[in-house]
Each structure stands twice: as structure tokens, then as C-alpha cells.
Amino acid sequence: METLREATLRKLRRFSELRGKPVAAGEFWDVVAITAADEKQELAYKQQLSEKLRRKELPLGVQYHVFPDPAGTKIGNGGSTLCSLQCLESLYGDEWNSFKVLLIHSGGYSQRLPNASALGKIFTALPLGEPIYQMLELKLAMYVDFPSHMKPGVLVTCADDIELYSVGDCQYIAFDQPGFTALAHPSSLAVGTTHGVFVLHSASSLQHGDLEYRQCHRFLHKPTIENMHQFNAVQRQGSFAQQDFPGGDTACLPLHTEYVYTDSLFYMDHKSAKKLLDFYKSVDQLNCEIDAYGDFLQALGPGATAEYTRNTSHVTKEDSQLLDMRQKIFHLLKGTPLNVVVLNNSRFYHIGTTQEYLLHFTSDSTLRSELGLQSIAFSVSPSVPESSNETACIIHSILDSGCCVAPGSVVEYSRLGPEVSIGENCIVSSSVLANTAVPAYSFVCSLSVRTNGLLEYSTMVFSVQDNLKGSVKTLEDIKALQFFGVCFLSCLDIWNLKATEKLFSGSKRNLSLWTARIFPVCPSLSSWNLNGISWNLKQTSDPLFGAGNWRLTAPC
């Protein structure tokens, strides 16, 4: 852990030296591109990038872009990659042939971590730095060594994960081979079922260093443990006496314990990127979701077969075009090499859900130590209480000395007045609270909205355990939805609201807590819990909700 922490702090210091200063040629990325779900999100991202550049929080002399997905059908991060390549060519012509591009996928509205919904996943605040780092700065810091050892091409990553790694003093990660190159991290077989897994050619040496360059025979996308064994993806503990697995799955393992190598980011050289771009331009219109990992990487390596193109078990929405598109991509990329950079001293963290967010910011002492995360970051706050295994986390907020935040909770971008009590395992974001008791496992987030030119505010309240992505197709089925663990239909009865289609925004065949119009618009940030005209959150002993939980009461 110590070498990992030292390597991480060195990268953070190096990036800090680059912030707000022009970078030399070849020292940093030529282009940093962020994907967005639509034009509205594109505008929000551009505004935030502009502010960061104005405040000199990013390296200068770099081209920062936001590329929105086309309107219409969702195209997945694979489709976003193709669209971004076309945007690069439109902007730069043949000049982009020589560019080193960082492409960060950040489209979507983060329903599993809704406090990242308005600003975007790539602008999620971290309890680190002054002014605070967001995920964008952390990505740039962790990849700060890459451009100087990279040939022109595109590095593809996601906005909601963190890769930490350490290599030897005279070693570095090079992205200079033809085809695709991916990072690989040792993981448990259980973690492998939710990630991509590499089937590697046999190593020439039995000794495992921190950094190894290997060739991949084939890539498995979210395989079963049985398939990992069947395709010889499983490694067995040999020279390691102990292995710390990434992603929170940390364990001290006896010799001969099984593990696999899982994916994170990947690079494609310019020739491969151009091949994908030419393919995209030949398609009349992309009308299905393409996965940059499942559909690109599974086509690579000498052992790749077209069998995966017919497997839709991990597809969010089946489409008539999907099978045909997958098969075309397979034949396009078949025979392209997949090089793997094995990082044996590395960790991969995903921060895309409320549970992961709370775990890594308040309970996971490993990540907090490796990354130097703080309990109080860029805030005015009394000391926060700590239990034996977790702490509260305060980010960019002002807390009155008379308020209390329980261990296991995160407060960001908020002002908490006197007599405010935040229970354990809560997320409070962008809110102004006074004389309020927030029960455990609550999610509270306020947003500004402009209606008819008037600036107003709305506050969302959920349980951190609510499934906001879960949906039903008919009004008769909304009883299957749960709000704070209670039947949503029963909640509507208590609030004297009728279950009609007007209660939900968006598609009437996709009814969910996310699209339910149950939160009022108020003239100020604090009026949602102080103004008697708006809905209020009140303590109740109603047996339906249970003593001490919250209840929404209808307007007066």
C-alpha cells in the first residue's frame, strides 16, 4: 500500500505543477474530449470547463471539447466513441492523425448516484485538494505520465472510476504498440463476473513484477466463473505471498489462490481509430447501443469468435440492428492485436452508485490513505465524529458549530445551520438546511431550475437504497416501485396524489421514481422544509413508514 500511495502522491504533485500553466509540446494531451448525453448536457459541461480554465484549475494549451451523442436512440459508450472520432475529424481534418487524445465517457444522468446528475459524473467532487478536485482533475492527474510514452491515438476511459497503480522506478506504461492496449488489474473471480476479463498468453517468466507487457488471446465480457475456468482466464497464486485485490475486494490470500485480470481503460492507435471512424461513416444511422468494451474488445485477439455477438444477457435494450452491428464490428476488428499492460500493484475503484460513493469516501480506509482523501475538504466545519471504521466526509461546505453529521455520511456543496442533525449513511448535496433532522440512509439534493424566466429551486429526497433506474410499463404496476422501502402507490395515497400518467415525465412506458413528479418547485433553497405552502419533510410515527422515518405531506 505504501508504494501505491507514494506513486499516487507523485502524480498528484506533478499534475499540480501543470495546473494553470501552458504545457510543452508532447508533455500532455493534445485533446481532452468528454462525451455528453445530449446538447443540454453538452452546454452544462462546456460552462464548467470554461470556469475551470478561467480559474486556472486545468493545464493550458490543451484543446478541451465536449461531444454530445446524436438525438434519438441511445448509442452506448461504443457509439459515443464512434461519434467522437467523427467530431475530431470534422474539427481538425487530417491534423488529428498526430494527436494524443484522452476520451472520457460521461454521458448519462447518473441515476445510481443522483447528486452527480446535474453537474455530470466527470464533475463529481472529491474530498481532496484546495480548491477541491473533481473527477476530471483526478483523471488527468492519474494519467499524467501517459502522453509522453504514447504514440498518436485515443485513450478511452469512463468518468466514474479510479485507477491507482505503482511501477518500478525505471519503468513506465507505454502505449506504443499497434492495435489496442488495455490496462489489467488482478481481481477476485467474483469481481471478474462484473468486469471484462483477459485470457492472456502464457508468460515467459514465472516471476511477477509490478509491470508486465502481455498479449491477450481473447477478451471475456462479464463472464461466469465457469467460463473463466473454461477459457483459461484464471491465474493461480504463485510467487505472491499476499495479494490485495482492487475495487474494495481486498484480501490476504494463501498461496495458490485463484484470481483473474480485469479491465479498466484502453488505448487504440490512430490506425485502429481511423478504421472505426471509416466504419461509422459507412453506417446510415446507428440505432442501437454499442459497448466500447463488450463490442470492441471482444472482437480482438487471435482467440476471438463471433459467438458473443448473439449474447444479449448484458444488453440493456435489445434492438433489431444490434446483432447485425455487432457482427460487422467483429469482422472489422478481427485479427487486431490486444496488448495488455498487467499492473500487479494496482487498484481499480468504481464510484458510480450511492453505496460505492459512501463506502469509498467514509469507510474505505485503503482508498482514503492511497489517495490522501480528507474528512473535511475545502470547508468551514467543526470536527467530524469518527467511529472505529468510518468517518463523516464534508466537501466544499459550511457547517454551523451547532450541527452534527454522523459517521458514514457525505455533505457536499451545502450550508448546514444550527440544530441540523444528519443521520448515518446519508448524502446531502447542494442544500441549505436549518433546524432539520435528516434520518439515516437519506439522500437530499437541491437543484436550481428556471421556469418562465424565473429562478426557483427544487429538492429531491430519496433513500440511498432506492432503485431510481427501476421502472414499470403501466400505472397498474407502479406498486412494484419502492420509496424509502415502502410501496410507492401507498405513498401516493398518503400524499393524496393520484397515480396518473401526468405524474410522470418522459416515456409513459418507462415509469420510475426518477421520472415521478413528486417534488415541488420553491422560491428559495430553504423553503422546501420551512415553507408551509410547499411539501414538507416531517418526522412521523406512521406505521407504514416506521417511527423516525420521513413522510412527505401534501401541500396545504
Disulfide bonds with the S-S distance in Angstrom:
none
